[in-house]
């Protein structure tokens, strides 16, 4: 799931092309972790589009995580669900999801420890930097990311304002992966994806 260190978060508000097209492009470039996020629209539309993403990620052998909705994650046989602090409690989500992946958004050390103790498979931590993609509060910075990594054993996916220019500091702080939306799907999606994949390949072989 984390082997190449990049999670593409679908976000139609910031994408220069349709999100399905963007997902196809980043998967083709070698990214193998997609988080399907949709802020607006009917649940039926969410389900139908999630089903398309499940077929696409299966074709590429990639991991699909559904944002917010455990029932839709199960309905499309996604690999797991990602929940925010105000979503279904982790304990109840585990009853529904069984052994599937559950990720939890966290914004400080206490939330990170709570997620680990509750049985989360990974945590999303951020926003590391300022981001316009989602209203998630003030930036936490790489020093707090380091602190999280010192106290939490499960994988940490850093999120929030991460781009090709600052990703190095995030990986050096210990992140297992980075979650990226606008830095991948704004402008030339193929070129953006190639830059990210190339950077992390170089990092892993250095």
C-alpha positions in Angstrom: 0.0 0.0 0.0 2.8 2.4 0.9 5.6 1.0 -1.2 6.0 4.0 -3.5 4.9 6.5 -0.9 2.2 8.4 -2.7 -1.6 8.6 -2.2 -3.6 10.5 -4.8 -6.7 12.1 -3.3 -9.4 12.7 -5.9 -10.6 16.3 -5.6 -12.7 17.6 -8.5 -12.6 21.2 -7.2 -8.8 21.5 -7.9 -8.3 19.2 -10.9 -7.5 20.5 -14.3 -9.1 17.4 -15.9 -12.0 15.1 -14.7 -10.9 13.2 -11.6 -11.3 9.8 -13.3 -9.0 10.8 -16.1 -6.5 12.2 -13.5 -6.6 8.9 -11.6 -6.0 6.9 -14.7 -3.0 9.1 -15.5 -1.4 8.9 -12.1 -1.9 5.1 -11.9 -0.3 4.8 -15.3 2.7 6.7 -14.0 3.1 4.2 -11.2 1.1 5.6 -8.2 -0.6 2.7 -6.5 -2.7 4.2 -3.8 -5.9 6.2 -4.5 -8.2 7.8 -1.9 -11.6 8.5 -3.5 -13.0 11.7 -1.9 -16.1 13.5 -3.1 -17.4 16.5 -1.1 -20.8 17.1 -2.9 -23.5 15.1 -4.7 -25.9 12.4 -3.8 -24.8 9.2 -2.1 -26.0 7.2 -5.2 -23.6 9.2 -7.4 -20.8 8.7 -4.9 -21.4 4.9 -5.0 -21.6 4.8 -8.8 -18.3 6.8 -9.2 -16.6 4.8 -6.5 -17.5 1.6 -8.4 -15.7 3.0 -11.5 -12.7 3.8 -9.4 -12.7 0.2 -7.9 -12.6 -1.2 -11.4 -9.9 1.2 -12.5 -7.7 0.4 -9.4 -8.2 -3.3 -9.9 -7.0 -3.0 -13.4 -3.7 -1.4 -12.2 -3.4 -3.6 -9.1 -3.7 -0.5 -6.9 -5.2 0.1 -3.4 -8.5 2.0 -3.2 -9.6 3.7 0.0 -13.0 5.4 0.2 -13.3 8.6 2.1 -15.9 8.9 4.9 -18.4 6.2 4.0 -17.8 2.6 5.3 -21.0 1.3 3.7 -19.9 2.5 0.2 -16.4 1.1 0.8 -18.0 -2.3 1.5 -20.5 -2.0 -1.4 -17.8 -1.5 -4.0 -15.4 -3.9 -2.3 -12.8 -1.2 -1.7 -9.6 -2.0 0.2 -10.7 0.2 3.1 -12.1 3.4 4.4 -10.6 6.7 5.6 -12.4 8.5 8.4 -12.2 12.0 9.9 -12.5 12.9 13.5 -16.2 13.6 13.1 -17.1 10.5 11.1 -18.2 7.1 12.3 -16.2 6.1 15.5 -13.3 3.8 14.8 -14.7 1.0 17.1 -18.0 1.0 15.2 -16.2 1.2 11.8 -14.2 -1.9 12.6 -17.4 -3.9 13.3 -18.5 -3.0 9.7 -15.2 -3.2 7.9 -13.8 -6.4 9.5 -10.2 -6.8 8.4 -10.3 -4.2 5.7 -8.0 -1.1 6.0 -9.2 1.8 8.2 -7.3 5.1 8.2 -8.0 7.9 10.6 -7.3 11.7 10.0 -5.4 13.1 13.0 -4.2 16.6 13.8 -2.2 16.2 16.9 -0.3 13.6 19.0 -3.3 12.8 21.3 -5.5 11.9 18.3 -2.7 9.9 16.7 -2.2 7.8 19.9 -6.0 7.3 20.2 -6.3 6.1 16.6 -3.4 3.6 17.1 -4.8 2.3 20.4 -8.2 1.9 18.8 -6.9 -0.3 16.0 -6.4 2.0 13.0 -4.2 0.6 10.3 -2.7 3.9 9.5 -3.2 7.6 10.3 -3.3 10.6 8.1 -1.6 13.5 9.8 -1.9 17.1 8.9 -2.2 19.6 7.5 1.6 19.7 7.4 1.6 22.9 5.3 -1.0 25.4 4.4 -3.6 23.9 2.1 -6.6 25.4 0.2 -7.9 21.9 -0.7 -9.6 21.3 2.7 -10.3 23.4 5.7 -8.3 21.5 8.2 -6.9 24.2 10.5 -3.5 25.7 10.8 -0.4 24.0 9.5 1.2 21.5 11.9 4.7 21.5 10.3 7.3 18.8 10.0 8.5 19.0 13.6 5.1 17.8 14.8 5.2 15.1 12.2 8.5 13.9 13.6 6.9 13.9 17.1 4.1 11.8 15.8 6.5 9.3 14.3 8.4 9.0 17.6 5.3 8.0 19.5 3.2 6.0 17.0 4.2 2.7 15.4 1.5 2.4 12.7 2.2 4.0 9.3 1.7 7.8 9.0 0.5 9.4 5.8 1.3 13.1 5.7 -1.2 15.4 4.1 -1.8 19.1 3.5 0.0 21.4 1.1 2.6 18.8 0.0 4.2 19.4 -3.3 7.3 18.4 -5.2 9.3 21.3 -3.6 8.6 20.4 0.0 8.1 16.6 -0.1 11.7 16.0 0.8 11.3 17.6 4.2 8.2 15.5 4.8 9.9 12.2 4.0 12.9 13.2 6.1 10.5 13.8 9.0 9.6 10.1 8.8 6.3 10.0 6.8 5.6 6.6 5.4 3.7 8.2 2.5 2.3 11.5 1.4 -1.3 12.2 0.3 -1.5 14.7 -2.5 -4.5 16.3 -4.4 -3.8 19.6 -6.1 -0.1 19.1 -6.6 -0.9 16.1 -8.8 -4.0 17.2 -10.6 -3.4 20.9 -11.3 -1.8 21.5 -14.7 -0.1 18.6 -16.5 -1.2 15.6 -14.5 1.2 13.2 -16.2 4.2 15.4 -15.7 3.3 16.0 -12.1 2.9 12.3 -11.4 6.2 11.5 -13.1 8.0 14.0 -10.9 6.6 12.6 -7.7 7.2 9.0 -8.7 10.7 9.8 -9.9 11.6 11.7 -6.7 10.5 8.8 -4.5 12.2 6.2 -6.6 15.4 8.2 -6.3 14.9 8.5 -2.5 14.4 4.8 -2.1 17.5 3.9 -4.1 19.8 6.5 -2.4 
